[in-house]
């Protein structure tokens, strides 16, 4: 949806409808150019077909995401607003486990062009959908944040977070960890790419391959850093390899090296920022206050 808005130059934010017990439907609506009848059947008749495969300017690439609703249920609805016509289609899996698409109807429409994907949600999954949406959009920039439909006007839908420490260029940040003390460690730091945050798997990263006699201690400290759930590191789209499911990173050699090299920079910058904060203290009391701020921001295993 964001890609479609970008292509169409729409200033209007995408709309995400949150399911409720009264309206158990999840939908995403963009305000791009919409799709013609030929485009609908051309794109949705084949897995892996994508118009964005050769560009890092878009989030999509593999042509798989458009079928994501079929990982939840056996059908979903496409509504395309194109050329003054509202066209509805049903995409479903038949008894032979084949994906099929059927046109439902056409009707004149004065609504803005674009595409809406609509999924029926089970009553028992309404709250889970809500939580996933809240987590998914947590670090989206304000200019790309959707308009959420189906939430209260005064509801604080996205939970605020406090940044305790961040790099000067915003490439990484550490947020306040609100989990209980005993649950804070042995979790996963996150790689933020294409606005989405992916947990970094320390085992799949295979840090031992980077150890040398000179920096094996640094490697162990980096391993501790990526076990902290409140550490987030930004990467450009295309820097890291994604699994085709788009649910996780794919840890090929290039991705492993990219993450390790970036973590080394993060680790070095954390130390420099800590030194700067303490070095700017005007007196002992100010130094102790800043020391507490630095120490409280750092993962426990790295405080020494």
Secondary structure, 3 states (H helix, E strand, C coil): CHHHHHHHCCCCCCEEECCCCCCCEEEEECCCCCCCHHHHHHHHCCCCCCCCCCCCCCCCCCCCHHHHHHHCCCEEEEEEEECCEEEEEEEEECCCCCEEEEEEEEEECCCCCEEEEEEECCHHHHHHHHHHHHHHCCCCCHHHCCEEECCCCCCCCCCCCCEEEECCCCCEEEECCCCCHHHCCCCCCEEEECCEEEECCHHHHCHHHHCCCCCHHHHHHHHHHCCCCCEEEEECCCCCCECCCCCCECCCHHHHHHHHHHHHHHHHHHHHHHHHHHHCCCCHHHHHHHHHHHHHHCCHHHCC
